[in-house]
Amino acid sequence: MKMNLIEAPSELEDMIRFEGIPAQKGFHFPAEWEEHEATWLSWPHNPNTWPGKMNKIWPAYLEFIKVLSFSEKVKINVSDIEMAKEAFSKIQKYGAELDQIYFYLNPTNDAWCRDHGPAFLVNDDRTEKIIIDWGYNAWGCKYPPFDLDDVIPTRIAAQLGLKVTEPGIVMEGGSVDFNGAGAVLTTTSCLLNKNRNPHLSKEQIEQYLREYYGVQKILWLGDGIVGDDTDGHIDDITRFISEDAVVTVVEGDKDDENYLPLRENRELLESLTINDSTNNESKLTIIDIPMPKPLYYEGQRLPASYANFYISNEHVIVPVFNSKNEQEALSILEGCFPKRQVVGIDSTHLVWGLGSFHCLSQQEPKIKPE
């Protein structure tokens, strides 16, 4: 079967720029459970991400692609044609729907597409989408170089013929989670960290969230889980499952170092409100989900969390870690997503790179045909 390959974009200076503030023109970031056109990935190739272990990540990564391909396109950034051929061969052997797989010639530094990939906005009648190209600095300049990753959204906008806007500040996709109805979840430990935007106050960052993501309500939690090198991304802690409900991870062992920060976040959630369809404030519905047993690599605590699931058109793909809490976590998520199939994929090796399925992916929403 012929490989679907999209060439490199033309000169980025010729990009179609979006003029004005997205929110003022009716654009917003949709919820992850809204219909996708595709899921974006960046093919893993950096051996420093999984030092000495990269050969072990492929079963989980390729299973992820296969499940995605059953219900939507999978668009994969690759550095060159040789990488595309290698990826296609691996994916073909794993049984994915090959007509759903597309390769885009966009060189990257690493695989974490949630954070360096395009953030897609849609307008209110869902007839147009645009891309935000936030600044990206590899979680506070922890893992240079990141120059290739930083331009991925604009390259993709050129390839798709979409307008692009650049707010000019650092923002990662894993640091925010949306209900698609005007609310965003995030953490102070990440967005207010001085290694991102030290020149901005909390109020100024909130203004960027409102103007560029089209939200009205910003829900702040505190610290992330231990071992998370992103300084506390929300997608390892608490996730929207509907407009007015979240799942949040909790730790039952009082001696575990995650116990206190997760309990404090749980208490914060109880104090937060959202606005319903009549603009009245209401409490969130909060559903607890357990943490897996602690995982370590060379003495380092890994950020293993069932909250790092990804919602595709027909599935909820959940990282699992050979823990006794596995079935309980999957059962809870099955109750949260009755119209989707919940699929657990062993992420024990994948999380050595300090992330899992949600960190690796970014959704592209579907819009109405012209």
C-alpha positions as CSV (number, residue, x, y, z in Angstrom):
1,M,0.0,0.0,0.0
2,K,1.3,3.5,-0.9
3,M,2.4,5.7,2.0
4,N,0.6,9.0,2.6
5,L,3.4,11.6,2.7
6,I,2.9,15.3,2.9
7,E,5.9,17.4,1.8
8,A,7.6,20.1,3.8
9,P,5.7,23.5,3.8
10,S,6.7,26.4,1.6
11,E,8.4,29.5,3.1
12,L,7.0,30.2,6.5
13,E,7.2,33.9,5.9
14,D,4.3,33.4,3.5
15,M,2.0,32.1,6.2
16,I,-1.6,33.1,6.5
17,R,-1.6,35.2,9.7
18,F,-4.7,35.4,11.8
19,E,-5.4,39.0,12.6
20,G,-6.8,40.0,15.9
21,I,-7.7,38.2,19.2
22,P,-9.2,34.7,18.6
23,A,-11.8,35.0,21.4
24,Q,-13.1,38.3,20.1
25,K,-13.8,36.6,16.8
26,G,-15.7,33.7,18.2
27,F,-12.9,31.1,18.4
28,H,-12.3,28.7,21.3
29,F,-10.5,25.5,22.1
30,P,-13.0,22.5,22.0
31,A,-13.2,19.7,24.5
32,E,-11.1,16.6,23.7
33,W,-14.3,14.4,23.5
34,E,-15.7,16.5,20.6
35,E,-15.2,14.9,17.2
36,H,-11.7,14.8,15.8
37,E,-10.5,15.1,12.3
38,A,-7.2,13.5,13.4
39,T,-4.7,13.0,16.1
40,W,-1.2,14.5,15.7
41,L,2.0,12.7,16.8
42,S,5.7,13.3,16.5
43,W,7.6,10.1,15.7
44,P,10.0,9.2,18.6
45,H,13.6,9.3,17.6
46,N,15.6,11.0,20.4
47,P,17.5,8.3,22.3
48,N,18.0,10.7,25.2
49,T,14.3,10.6,26.0
50,W,14.3,6.9,26.7
51,P,18.1,6.3,27.5
52,G,19.0,2.8,26.7
53,K,15.4,1.7,26.6
54,M,14.0,3.1,23.3
55,N,13.6,-0.3,21.8
56,K,11.1,-1.2,24.5
57,I,8.6,1.6,23.8
58,W,7.4,0.4,20.4
59,P,4.7,-2.1,21.5
60,A,2.8,0.5,23.5
61,Y,3.4,3.3,21.0
62,L,2.3,1.2,18.0
63,E,-0.7,-0.2,19.8
64,F,-1.7,3.4,20.5
65,I,-1.5,4.3,16.8
66,K,-3.4,1.2,15.8
67,V,-6.3,2.0,18.2
68,L,-6.4,5.6,17.0
69,S,-6.5,4.5,13.4
70,F,-9.8,2.6,13.9
71,S,-11.8,5.9,14.3
72,E,-9.7,8.8,12.9
73,K,-6.7,9.9,10.9
74,V,-3.3,9.8,12.5
75,K,-1.0,12.5,11.4
76,I,2.7,11.9,12.3
77,N,5.5,14.4,12.1
78,V,8.7,12.9,10.7
79,S,12.1,14.4,10.1
80,D,12.6,13.0,6.6
81,I,11.5,10.3,4.1
82,E,13.7,7.6,5.6
83,M,12.1,8.1,9.0
84,A,8.7,8.0,7.3
85,K,9.5,4.7,5.7
86,E,10.8,3.2,9.0
87,A,7.7,4.4,10.8
88,F,5.4,3.1,8.1
89,S,7.0,-0.4,8.2
90,K,6.6,-0.6,12.0
91,I,3.0,0.6,11.9
92,Q,2.1,-1.8,9.0
93,K,3.4,-4.8,11.0
94,Y,1.3,-3.8,14.0
95,G,-2.0,-3.9,12.1
96,A,-3.1,-0.3,12.0
97,E,-5.6,1.0,9.3
98,L,-2.9,2.2,6.9
99,D,-5.2,4.5,4.9
100,Q,-5.7,6.5,8.1
101,I,-1.9,7.1,8.6
102,Y,-0.4,10.3,7.2
103,F,3.3,11.4,7.5
104,Y,4.2,15.1,7.5
105,L,7.8,16.2,6.8
106,N,8.4,18.3,9.9
107,P,11.7,17.7,11.8
108,T,11.3,17.6,15.6
109,N,13.7,17.5,18.6
110,D,11.4,15.1,20.5
111,A,8.2,13.2,20.6
112,W,6.0,15.2,23.0
113,C,3.4,16.6,20.5
114,R,0.9,17.6,23.2
115,D,3.3,20.4,24.2
116,H,5.0,21.4,20.9
117,G,2.2,20.6,18.5
118,P,-0.5,22.8,17.1
119,A,-3.3,24.0,19.4
120,F,-6.4,24.1,17.2
121,L,-9.3,26.5,17.8
122,V,-12.7,26.4,16.1
123,N,-15.3,29.1,15.6
124,D,-18.7,29.0,17.2
125,D,-20.5,27.5,14.2
126,R,-17.6,25.1,13.6
127,T,-17.0,26.1,10.0
128,E,-13.4,27.3,10.5
129,K,-10.3,26.3,12.5
130,I,-7.1,28.1,13.2
131,I,-3.8,27.2,14.9
132,I,-2.1,28.9,17.9
133,D,1.6,28.7,17.8
134,W,2.6,29.3,21.5
135,G,6.2,29.6,22.4
136,Y,7.9,26.3,23.5
137,N,11.0,26.1,25.6
138,A,11.1,22.4,26.6
139,W,9.6,22.9,30.1
140,G,11.8,25.8,31.2
141,C,14.8,25.1,29.0
142,K,15.4,21.7,30.6
143,Y,16.1,19.8,27.4
144,P,17.8,21.8,24.7
145,P,17.8,22.0,21.8
146,F,14.1,22.6,21.1
147,D,14.3,24.9,18.1
148,L,12.7,22.4,15.7
149,D,9.8,21.7,18.1
150,D,9.1,25.4,18.6
151,V,8.1,25.9,14.9
152,I,6.0,22.8,14.5
153,P,2.6,24.6,14.8
154,T,3.4,27.1,12.1
155,R,4.8,24.4,9.8
156,I,1.6,22.4,10.2
157,A,-0.5,25.5,9.6
158,A,1.4,26.0,6.3
159,Q,0.8,22.4,5.2
160,L,-2.9,22.5,6.1
161,G,-3.5,26.0,4.7
162,L,-4.8,27.3,8.0
163,K,-4.4,30.7,9.6
164,V,-2.0,30.9,12.5
165,T,-1.6,33.3,15.5
166,E,1.4,33.7,17.7
167,P,0.7,35.0,21.2
168,G,4.4,35.4,22.0
169,I,4.5,33.6,25.3
170,V,5.3,30.0,26.4
171,M,2.4,27.7,26.8
172,E,2.3,23.8,26.7
173,G,-0.7,21.8,25.8
174,G,-0.3,19.4,28.7
175,S,-0.6,22.4,31.1
176,V,-4.3,23.0,30.3
177,D,-7.5,21.0,30.1
178,F,-10.8,22.2,28.7
179,N,-14.5,21.5,29.0
180,G,-15.3,23.1,25.7
181,A,-17.8,25.4,27.4
182,G,-15.7,28.2,28.7
183,A,-13.6,26.6,31.5
184,V,-10.0,25.6,31.6
185,L,-8.1,23.6,34.3
186,T,-4.4,24.4,35.0
187,T,-1.8,24.5,37.8
188,T,0.0,27.4,39.5
189,S,3.2,25.2,39.7
190,C,3.5,25.2,35.9
191,L,1.9,28.3,34.5
192,L,3.3,30.6,37.2
193,N,6.7,29.0,37.2
194,K,9.4,31.6,36.5
195,N,11.1,29.3,33.9
196,R,8.2,29.9,31.5
197,N,7.0,33.6,31.4
198,P,8.8,35.4,34.3
199,H,7.6,38.8,33.0
200,L,3.9,38.0,33.4
201,S,1.7,38.1,36.5
202,K,-1.1,35.6,37.2
203,E,-3.6,38.1,36.0
204,Q,-1.8,38.6,32.7
205,I,-1.5,34.9,32.1
206,E,-5.2,34.6,32.7
207,Q,-5.8,37.3,30.1
208,Y,-3.8,35.3,27.5
209,L,-5.9,32.2,28.3
210,R,-9.1,34.1,27.8
211,E,-8.0,35.9,24.6
212,Y,-6.3,32.9,22.9
213,Y,-8.2,29.9,24.2
214,G,-11.6,31.5,24.4
215,V,-12.3,30.6,28.0
216,Q,-14.0,32.6,30.7
217,K,-13.3,30.6,33.8
218,I,-9.8,29.6,34.9
219,L,-9.7,26.9,37.5
220,W,-6.3,26.8,39.3
221,L,-4.9,23.7,41.1
222,G,-1.6,23.6,42.9
223,D,1.3,21.1,42.5
224,G,1.7,18.3,40.1
225,I,2.8,14.7,40.9
226,V,6.2,13.7,41.9
227,G,8.6,12.9,39.0
228,D,6.8,15.2,36.6
229,D,9.5,17.2,34.9
230,T,7.0,19.6,33.4
231,D,6.6,21.3,36.8
232,G,3.0,20.0,37.3
233,H,1.0,19.5,34.1
234,I,-2.7,19.2,34.7
235,D,-3.0,16.1,32.4
236,D,-1.3,13.9,35.0
237,I,-3.7,15.1,37.8
238,T,-7.2,16.2,36.8
239,R,-9.2,15.9,33.6
240,F,-12.6,17.1,32.4
241,I,-14.9,14.3,31.4
242,S,-17.9,16.5,30.6
243,E,-18.7,20.2,30.8
244,D,-19.4,20.0,34.6
245,A,-17.4,16.9,35.8
246,V,-13.8,15.9,36.3
247,V,-11.8,12.9,37.3
248,T,-8.9,13.5,39.6
249,V,-6.2,11.2,40.9
250,V,-5.9,10.5,44.6
251,E,-3.3,8.7,46.6
252,G,-4.6,6.5,49.5
253,D,-1.2,5.9,51.1
254,K,-0.5,8.7,53.6
255,D,3.2,7.8,53.5
256,D,3.4,8.3,49.7
257,E,4.9,11.7,48.6
258,N,2.0,12.3,46.3
259,Y,-0.6,12.0,49.1
260,L,-0.5,15.6,50.4
261,P,-0.3,17.5,47.1
262,L,-3.1,15.4,45.6
263,R,-5.3,15.8,48.7
264,E,-4.7,19.6,48.5
265,N,-5.8,19.6,44.8
266,R,-8.9,17.5,45.7
267,E,-9.8,20.1,48.3
268,L,-9.3,22.9,45.8
269,L,-11.6,21.2,43.3
270,E,-14.3,21.1,45.9
271,S,-14.1,24.9,46.3
272,L,-14.2,25.7,42.5
273,T,-17.3,26.5,40.5
274,I,-18.1,26.6,36.8
275,N,-20.8,28.5,34.9
276,D,-23.7,26.5,33.4
277,S,-25.6,27.1,30.3
278,T,-27.7,29.8,32.0
279,N,-24.5,31.4,33.4
280,N,-25.3,30.4,37.0
281,E,-22.4,29.1,39.0
282,S,-22.4,25.4,40.0
283,K,-20.1,23.0,41.7
284,L,-18.0,20.5,39.8
285,T,-18.9,16.8,39.9
286,I,-15.6,15.2,41.1
287,I,-14.8,11.5,40.5
288,D,-11.8,10.1,42.2
289,I,-9.4,7.7,40.4
290,P,-6.5,5.9,42.2
291,M,-2.9,6.3,41.5
292,P,-0.8,3.3,40.4
293,K,1.8,1.9,42.6
294,P,5.1,3.9,42.5
295,L,7.4,3.3,39.6
296,Y,11.1,4.1,39.6
297,Y,13.9,4.2,37.0
298,E,17.4,4.3,38.4
299,G,16.1,5.7,41.7
300,Q,13.9,8.4,40.1
301,R,10.2,8.4,40.7
302,L,8.3,8.3,37.4
303,P,5.1,10.3,36.7
304,A,2.9,7.3,36.3
305,S,-0.8,8.4,36.3
306,Y,-4.1,7.0,34.9
307,A,-5.1,10.6,34.3
308,N,-2.8,10.7,31.3
309,F,-5.5,9.1,29.1
310,Y,-6.3,10.2,25.6
311,I,-9.9,10.5,24.3
312,S,-10.2,9.6,20.6
313,N,-13.4,9.4,18.5
314,E,-14.3,5.9,19.7
315,H,-11.9,5.1,22.5
316,V,-10.4,6.2,25.8
317,I,-6.8,5.1,25.7
318,V,-5.4,4.7,29.2
319,P,-1.8,4.1,30.3
320,V,-1.5,1.1,32.7
321,F,1.5,0.0,34.7
322,N,1.0,-3.5,36.0
323,S,-0.5,-2.2,39.3
324,K,-3.2,-3.6,41.5
325,N,-5.3,-0.5,40.9
326,E,-5.5,-1.1,37.2
327,Q,-9.0,-2.6,37.0
328,E,-10.5,-0.1,39.4
329,A,-9.1,2.8,37.4
330,L,-10.4,1.3,34.1
331,S,-13.8,0.6,35.5
332,I,-14.1,4.1,36.8
333,L,-13.3,5.5,33.3
334,E,-15.7,3.1,31.7
335,G,-18.4,4.7,33.8
336,C,-17.3,8.1,32.8
337,F,-17.3,7.3,29.0
338,P,-20.2,4.9,28.4
339,K,-20.2,5.6,24.6
340,R,-16.5,4.9,24.1
341,Q,-14.4,1.8,24.5
342,V,-11.8,2.1,27.3
343,V,-8.5,0.5,26.3
344,G,-5.6,0.0,28.7
345,I,-2.2,-0.2,27.1
346,D,0.9,-1.1,29.2
347,S,2.9,2.1,29.5
348,T,5.5,0.8,32.0
349,H,8.4,1.4,29.5
350,L,6.8,4.4,27.8
351,V,6.7,6.4,31.1
352,W,10.5,6.1,31.4
353,G,10.4,9.1,29.1
354,L,8.4,10.9,31.8
355,G,5.1,11.0,29.9
356,S,2.5,8.8,28.3
357,F,-0.3,8.8,25.7
358,H,-1.8,12.2,26.4
359,C,1.6,13.8,26.4
360,L,2.4,12.2,23.0
361,S,-0.7,13.4,21.2
362,Q,-2.7,16.5,20.2
363,Q,-6.2,16.4,18.7
364,E,-7.3,18.2,15.5
365,P,-11.0,19.0,15.7
366,K,-13.4,18.3,12.8
367,I,-15.2,21.1,11.3
368,K,-18.3,21.2,9.0
369,P,-17.5,20.9,5.3
370,E,-17.8,24.0,3.2
